[in-house]
């Protein structure tokens, strides 16, 4: 059982970090295409959590990635018992991340830091969160394939 928990934590963390990087890439691409400043989003994370830092952009990215890792662990834990694969896994991840986005951008962030919600258009923040879902699902799918191959090799 302990080995299974370590596996889910490891896979979940990898999925979350991949998702977090996908969000950073998505926001960076948006900023590049619109000549806006992606660093505003990272600073916004720092401000929202009221973290005092001499490097608010670096702190914001670090916080974002830590939260992404935690979210990856949570979704990996949630979908693991369902044994989803392929399109069902990707669909479930997209729905889950859309729900996370809705709670964050419609409930949590407006009460903590209303200005954060307006740094990028809501549609872009949704696309960013869905990119997290796609990246995380890709990691989970890949991990499931590796586990399948490993079990076939050890049993055969």
N, C-alpha and C positions, 0 to 999 in steps of 0.2 A: 504493500500500500504506500509506503514511504517513497519507493521508487516511482510509482505512478504520480504522486504529488510533485515530486521534483521534475518529472517529465512535463507535466502540465504547466508548472511555473516557468520552466525554461522555454517551452514552445510559446507560451502566452507572452512572455517577456519579449521574445524575438518578434512575434507578431505585432505587439504593441510598438516596439521600436521601429519596425518597418512602417507601420501605420503613421507613427509620429513623423518620420522622415518624409513620407508621402504628403502629409499635410504641409510641412515646411516647404517642400518642392512646389506644391500647388499654390501656396500663398506667394512664394518667391516668383513663380511664373506670372501670376496675376499682377504683382507689383512691377515686374519688368515690362509687361505689355501695356500697363496703364501709367507708367512713370510715377508710380506711388512708392511709398517707403515700407518695405516688409518689416523693417525694424520696429515700426509702430506697433505691430501685432505683438512682438516679443516684449516690448516695453509695457504694452497693455496687460499682458499676463502678470508681469511683475507688480504693476499697479493694482490689479484686481485682487491679488493675494496680499497686498500691502507689505511686500518684501522690500526692505531697504538694501540697495546694492550700489556699489560704485560702478558696476557694469550691468545696468538693467537689461540690456539686450541679451547678454550671455546668461544672466539669471533667468530671464523669461524663457529662453530656449531650453535651459536645463530643467526648469519646472515643467515645461510642456512635455519634454521627453520622459520625465519621471511619471507624469500623469498618464502619458501614452502607454508606458510599460505597464502601469497598474490596470489601465483599461484593457490592454491586451490579455493580461492574466485573467481578468474578470470574464471577458467574452470567450476565451479559450476554455475556461472552467464551465461556462454555461453551455457551450455547444458540444463539448466533449461527450457527455452521455448520450447525445442525440445521434452521434456517429454520422454526421452529415458529410456528403462528398459532392464534388462538382458544383453544378448550378444550384443545388439546394443549399450547400454551404455558403456560396457567394450571395445568394438571395437572403439567407438568414443574417449574414454579416451586414449587408447593406441595410436591411430593415432595422437591425439593432443599432447601427451607427446613425441612421436617420433619427431614431428615437433619442439617442444620446444628444444629437445636435438639437433636437426640438426642446428637450429639457434644458440644455445649457443656454441656448439662445433665446428661448421664450420665457424661461422662469428664473434660472439661477443668475446668469450674467446681468439681465436688466436690474435685478435687485442689488447685486454686488457692485457693478460698474457699468451703468447704462452707456457710457461713452464707448466702451469696448465693443458693444454690439454694432456700432456704426463705423468702425475702422475699415472694414471691408463690407461690400454688399452682402446681405443675407444669402443670396443665391451662391455667391462665391464661397462663403463659409460652409454652406451645405455641400457643395462640390468637394471642398477640402475634406470634410468629414467623411464623405462617401469614398474619397480616395484612400482614407485610412482603412475603411472596410474592405476595399479591394486588395490593398497590400496585405492586410492581416489575414484575409481569407486565402490569399496565395501562399502565405507562410504556413497556415494550418493545413492546406491541401498538400503542400510539399512534405510537411512533417508526417502526415498520415501515409503518404506513399512510401516514405523512408521506413516507417514502422512496419508497413506491410512487407516490404522487401526484406527487412531484417528478420521478421518472423518466419518468412518463407525459407530464408537461408539457414536459420538455426533449427527449424523443424525438419528440413528436408535434407 
